[in-house]
Amino acid sequence: MAGLGYKQFTAGEVLQASELQGYAVDQSVMVFDSEVARSSALPSPTEGMMSYLKDTDSVQAFSGSSWQAVGGATVGFEQTFLLMGA
């Protein structure tokens, strides 16, 4: 059920089981040990998915055709999010 778009969640709102893949999973940063583990778990990623790879300490986003480093640089997880102001 991927491809529901994006949703702004509000406190106390009930997330239906049918919405889990289309909203919550596609709008989260998933953590994997390596690219191999990610490819095994996500054989068909969708554009906009985010992942954190433990082995390389990097955050990547799926562009629709390939995984790209967030921010266009190969910096670690902590540095990426500090630069983004989070």
C-alpha atoms as a printed R data frame, in Angstrom:
   type eleno elety resid chain resno      x      y      z
1  ATOM     1    CA   MET     A     1  0.000  0.000  0.000
2  ATOM     2    CA   ALA     A     2  2.959  2.312 -0.549
3  ATOM     3    CA   GLY     A     3  2.400  5.569 -2.327
4  ATOM     4    CA   LEU     A     4 -0.241  7.185 -0.105
5  ATOM     5    CA   GLY     A     5  1.761 10.416 -0.119
6  ATOM     6    CA   TYR     A     6  2.689 12.275  3.031
7  ATOM     7    CA   LYS     A     7  0.623 13.074  6.078
8  ATOM     8    CA   GLN     A     8  1.060 15.486  8.974
9  ATOM     9    CA   PHE     A     9  0.296 13.472 12.104
10 ATOM    10    CA   THR     A    10 -1.317 15.103 15.139
11 ATOM    11    CA   ALA     A    11 -1.025 14.085 18.784
12 ATOM    12    CA   GLY     A    12 -3.566 11.440 19.717
13 ATOM    13    CA   GLU     A    13 -4.438 10.549 16.134
14 ATOM    14    CA   VAL     A    14 -5.013  6.834 15.535
15 ATOM    15    CA   LEU     A    15 -2.873  5.326 12.786
16 ATOM    16    CA   GLN     A    16 -4.843  2.636 10.958
17 ATOM    17    CA   ALA     A    17 -3.068 -0.602  9.994
18 ATOM    18    CA   SER     A    18 -3.819  0.140  6.334
19 ATOM    19    CA   GLU     A    19 -1.868  3.426  6.640
20 ATOM    20    CA   LEU     A    20  1.258  1.956  8.245
21 ATOM    21    CA   GLN     A    21  3.229  1.192  5.069
22 ATOM    22    CA   GLY     A    22  1.985  4.140  3.052
23 ATOM    23    CA   TYR     A    23  2.630  6.790  5.687
24 ATOM    24    CA   ALA     A    24  4.687  5.704  8.710
25 ATOM    25    CA   VAL     A    25  7.250  3.488  6.962
26 ATOM    26    CA   ASP     A    26  7.758  5.781  3.982
27 ATOM    27    CA   GLN     A    27  8.144  8.788  6.313
28 ATOM    28    CA   SER     A    28 10.736  7.287  8.678
29 ATOM    29    CA   VAL     A    29 14.503  6.791  8.694
30 ATOM    30    CA   MET     A    30 15.031  3.041  8.650
31 ATOM    31    CA   VAL     A    31 18.229  1.640 10.200
32 ATOM    32    CA   PHE     A    32 20.226 -1.154  8.548
33 ATOM    33    CA   ASP     A    33 23.594 -2.800  9.259
34 ATOM    34    CA   SER     A    34 24.738 -2.417  5.625
35 ATOM    35    CA   GLU     A    35 23.644 -1.832  2.022
36 ATOM    36    CA   VAL     A    36 23.308 -5.614  1.631
37 ATOM    37    CA   ALA     A    37 20.891 -5.783  4.577
38 ATOM    38    CA   ARG     A    38 18.911 -2.820  3.203
39 ATOM    39    CA   SER     A    39 18.651 -4.342 -0.285
40 ATOM    40    CA   SER     A    40 17.440 -7.599  1.206
41 ATOM    41    CA   ALA     A    41 14.789 -5.881  3.338
42 ATOM    42    CA   LEU     A    42 13.722 -3.354  0.665
43 ATOM    43    CA   PRO     A    43 13.805 -5.019 -2.749
44 ATOM    44    CA   SER     A    44 11.572 -2.275 -4.238
45 ATOM    45    CA   PRO     A    45 12.161  1.028 -2.400
46 ATOM    46    CA   THR     A    46 10.012  4.033 -3.218
47 ATOM    47    CA   GLU     A    47 11.179  7.576 -3.943
48 ATOM    48    CA   GLY     A    48 11.795  9.568 -0.778
49 ATOM    49    CA   MET     A    49 12.597  6.639  1.528
50 ATOM    50    CA   MET     A    50 15.398  7.371  4.003
51 ATOM    51    CA   SER     A    51 17.893  4.942  5.500
52 ATOM    52    CA   TYR     A    52 20.773  5.017  7.973
53 ATOM    53    CA   LEU     A    53 23.617  2.537  7.363
54 ATOM    54    CA   LYS     A    54 25.475  1.542 10.531
55 ATOM    55    CA   ASP     A    55 28.583  0.208  8.775
56 ATOM    56    CA   THR     A    56 29.283  3.492  6.956
57 ATOM    57    CA   ASP     A    57 27.591  5.812  9.475
58 ATOM    58    CA   SER     A    58 25.659  7.464  6.652
59 ATOM    59    CA   VAL     A    59 22.142  8.647  5.843
60 ATOM    60    CA   GLN     A    60 20.821  8.086  2.330
61 ATOM    61    CA   ALA     A    61 17.601  8.908  0.465
62 ATOM    62    CA   PHE     A    62 16.144  6.932 -2.443
63 ATOM    63    CA   SER     A    63 15.826  9.188 -5.509
64 ATOM    64    CA   GLY     A    64 13.504  6.873 -7.403
65 ATOM    65    CA   SER     A    65 16.371  5.139 -9.191
66 ATOM    66    CA   SER     A    66 19.254  4.954 -6.660
67 ATOM    67    CA   TRP     A    67 20.267  5.668 -3.063
68 ATOM    68    CA   GLN     A    68 21.959  9.082 -2.646
69 ATOM    69    CA   ALA     A    69 23.856 10.593  0.291
70 ATOM    70    CA   VAL     A    70 21.743 13.144  2.155
71 ATOM    71    CA   GLY     A    71 23.070 16.647  1.553
72 ATOM    72    CA   GLY     A    72 25.239 15.459 -1.326
73 ATOM    73    CA   ALA     A    73 28.180 14.786  0.960
74 ATOM    74    CA   THR     A    74 29.654 11.693  2.522
75 ATOM    75    CA   VAL     A    75 29.591 12.796  6.142
76 ATOM    76    CA   GLY     A    76 28.489 10.843  9.186
77 ATOM    77    CA   PHE     A    77 25.010 10.673 10.661
78 ATOM    78    CA   GLU     A    78 25.682 13.203 13.438
79 ATOM    79    CA   GLN     A    79 27.341 15.709 11.107
80 ATOM    80    CA   THR     A    80 24.536 15.495  8.550
81 ATOM    81    CA   PHE     A    81 21.818 16.264 11.041
82 ATOM    82    CA   LEU     A    82 23.810 19.016 12.765
83 ATOM    83    CA   LEU     A    83 24.275 20.715  9.392
84 ATOM    84    CA   MET     A    84 20.551 20.404  8.712
85 ATOM    85    CA   GLY     A    85 19.771 22.097 12.027
86 ATOM    86    CA   ALA     A    86 17.972 19.191 13.655
